[in-house]
Amino acid sequence: MLSRFKVASVVPALLLICGRAVVAQTIAVSGNPGLLRINAAIAGSQPTSVSNASTTYTVVTPNPANRTYKVTAQINALMPTGVTLTATLAAPAGGTSVGPVALDMTARDMVTGIPRQTNSTQGITYQLNATAAAGVVPSSTRTVTFTVLQFP
C-alpha cells in the first residue's frame, strides 16, 4: 500500500464593505505541511494513517458588534477511492473547532463562533487515511482553501 499526497494550502482574503467603512476578516497559513505518505500496514489490518501538524493558521476578525465568524476548508479535487484527507483546526479563544473533517470539494465548517476582534494563531493537523482497497495510488497534490466568513 502506497499513497502519497502533497497538501498545499491556499488562503484567500475576504473583504466586506459595510456602508462607507471597509471591514475585513483575514486568514493566513504558515506554509505547506509537506508530503503525506502511507507506506505501512499491519498484516490483516488497514494501512497505517499518517498525520502532519507542522502548519498553523492566523485568523483576524474586525470589530463590528454582534458578529461572529467561521473558517471553512475545501480541496480542489476529489481524493481517490479509498483515500481520505482529514483536517483539524484548533480554535481561537471563544471559537469552537468542529474536530476532524474529511475534506472534499465542498466548503466544510472547521471552526465556528470566532469572536470579533480576534487575532489568533492556531494549529492545523492533516491526516491521510487509506483502505487496502485503494491499492497503490500515484503521488498527487491537493490544494486546501481556507476561507473566513461571518457566522452564522
Sequence and secondary structure as in RCSB ss.txt:
>XXXX:A:sequence
MLSRFKVASVVPALLLICGRAVVAQTIAVSGNPGLLRINAAIAGSQPTSVSNASTTYTVVTPNPANRTYKVTAQI
NALMPTGVTLTATLAAPAGGTSVGPVALDMTARDMVTGIPRQTNSTQGITYQLNATAAAGVVPSSTRTVTFTVLQ
FP
>XXXX:A:secstr
  EEEEEEEE   EEEEETTEEEEEEEEE    EEEEE  B TTS B  EEEEEEEEEEE    TT EEEEEEEE
SS   TTEEEEEEE   TT EE   EE  SS EEEEEEEETT EEEEEEEEEEEE GGG SEEEEEEEEEEEEEE
E 
